[in-house]
Amino acid sequence: MSNSSRVDDLASRRQIEVLVVQSNPADTLLTVEAFHAAGLTTGLSCVTEGEDALSYVRGEGKYAHVPKPDLIFLDLSQPRVSGLEVLKVIKSTPELMHIPIVVAAGSDDPKFVRAVYALNGNCFIRKPGELHEFVRFIESCYEFWSRVVTLCPQPQKKAKKSRVKGDTITMSRGRSLGS
């Protein structure tokens, strides 16, 4: 592929929101650079712990105003809350279960592979040992999720409904504003 057609190909990929959950700083940097090389120029966020990943997808605390990711790239090795626990929580939460999760690990131990698929992980990959293989993997992964599949659209934010009762406006969450 020529350089100009490669640039056109990268530019044609849909920009998606990707959350990288990776506790190793060197692997995080490598993953981010690989996504950039694959053409993801915006919408890439990283957290270093499973606990932060859950707060991020739930929109809690410092993540209250971040968009939900279209794709999660989850390293299995996480401190405190394990990668498998993150997967289990997301895939068992109705408003989050549509988010595809690519699980990555340094080993392809059949026990972990079975656990990932039993918890409805979308795919399991063994992280390649060579840098160029890793970059190629990320490019293929990003191509698949940004061009080949149709991702679930982001839900529309619901406007709060209000009802007027006499001189009091009751908001949809039950709070009242008196006059």
N, C-alpha and C positions, 0 to 999 in steps of 0.2 A: 504494500500500500504506500503510495507517495505521501510526502509530508502534507501537501495541501489537501488531499482527500482525507487524511487522518484528522486534520484540524477541522474540516467540514463535518466529519463523522462525530467527533467529540462535541462540536457546537450543536449538533442536532439532537443530542440526548436531552431528555426532559430532566430538569433540575428537581431533585427530590430532597426531602428532609431526611438525613441519615444521622442516627445516634450511634456513636461508637462507645462501647462499654469495655474499657481496657484498663487494667490496673498497672501494667508495666509501662513507664514513660517512654522507653525506647520503642516498644511495639506500637504505642499510640502515635508517636511521631512518624514511624514508618507507615502505619495505616493511613494517617491523614495525607501524607505525601503521595501515597499510592492512589487514594481517591482523587486528589488534585490532578495527578497524571492521567487518570481515567476520564477527567472532564467535569468532575463535580466542583463547581466554583463557589457555590453558596449552599447554605443549608446543612453544613456539616458541624455537628456538635459532639463533644466528648465528655464523658464522665469517667471517674477512676474507681468507682465502687458500685456494687450492686444496689446498695441502699440509695445512692444518688440516682441510679438508673430508674428505680421505682418512683422516687420523688419527681423526676423529670417527666416520665410518661403520665403521671397523675396530675401534673401541673401544680405541685405543692411547693410551698416555701419560696426559695430563690428562683424556682422554675415555674412560678405561677403564670408568667406571660410568654412562655416559649411555645412554639407550635408543636403539636404531636408529631413524632417522626413517622415517615412513610416506611422506613426500614430500620431495623436495629441490627447492628453488627456486634455480637456479644461474645466476649472471650469467656470461656468456662471458668477460668481461675480468677475468682474475685474474693477480696477480704470481706469479712463479716457476713454479708448475704451472698451466698454462692451463685454462680451463673445459672445452675439448675433451678435454684429457688426463684431467681428473677424470671426465668422462662416460665416456671409454673404459675407464678402470680399473674404475669401479663396474659398468658394464654387461658387463664381461668377468670379473667375480668371481662365481662361482656363489652364494655366500651373500649377495650384495648386489644382484645383477642384477634382482631383483623390485621394487626401490624405484623408483617413478616419479620421473622427473626432468623438471621444467619448465625449459627453457633460455630465458633472457631476454637480449636484447642491444639496444643502442641503434640497430642497423641491421638490416635484413632482407636483407643481401647474400646472393644465391642460393648463393654458395660456402659460407658458414657454415650456411645452412639445410640444404643437402645434407649437409654434414659431420655436423651434429647428428643427422639421421635415419639416416645411414649407421652412426653409432655407437649406434643404438637409443635415442636420446632420445625421450621420450614426447610432447613437443610443443615447438615453438619459437615464441616470441612476440617481437615487436618492442615494446620498452617505449614506451608512449604518452608523448607530450611534455607533456600536460596533467595536472595533479594529479588532477582528478576522474575522468579517463579511467583513470588508473593505479589509483586506488582501486576503480573499477568492475571493472577487469580482475582485481585480486586477489580481490575478492568473488566473481566468477564462477569463478575458478580454485579458490578454497577451497570453494565450493558444490559444484563438480563432484567434487573429490577427497574431500570429507567426506560427501557425501550421495548422489551419483549412482552412483559406482563402488564396487565391493567391493574393498578393498585386501587384499593378502596379509597374513594374520595374522602377528603377531610370533612367531618361533620360541620354543618353550618351552626354558628352560634345562635342560640335561641334568644330572642328578645324577651325581656321580662314582661309578662302580662300584668296589667293592673285592673283592678275593679274599684268602682266608686260606690261606697256605702254611705249615704248621707254626706257628712262632712269629713269622712275618713277615707283615705285611699289605702287599700290593702295590696301590698306587693305580693307577687307569686310565692315568695318564701314565708309569707305569713306576717311580715312586719307591717305595722300600721303607721301611717303618717297622719296625725291629727291636725285639725285646723286651728 
